[in-house]
């Protein structure tokens, strides 16, 4: 799953919401790629390559269980997300 984070994700409330949602989705077996909005705007090609490479690695993992579509609203414990540096 790819999520693009804008300014709202930098607020304390946004960070708490993201941490809860991330933890919940991870508990269901999802891999979440969090990308900052400016990276998408300024380096779309590099972001696309990063997403492609990550998706290929995840798809090639035979131990990874298949899951259905994620929920629209996430709930769960706090956690940290993987981000583009």
Secondary structure, DSSP 8 states (H G I E B T S, - for coil): -EEEE-GGGGSHHHHHHHHHHHHHHHHTT---EEEEHHHHHH-HHHHHHHHHHHHHHHHT-TTS-------SS--------EE--
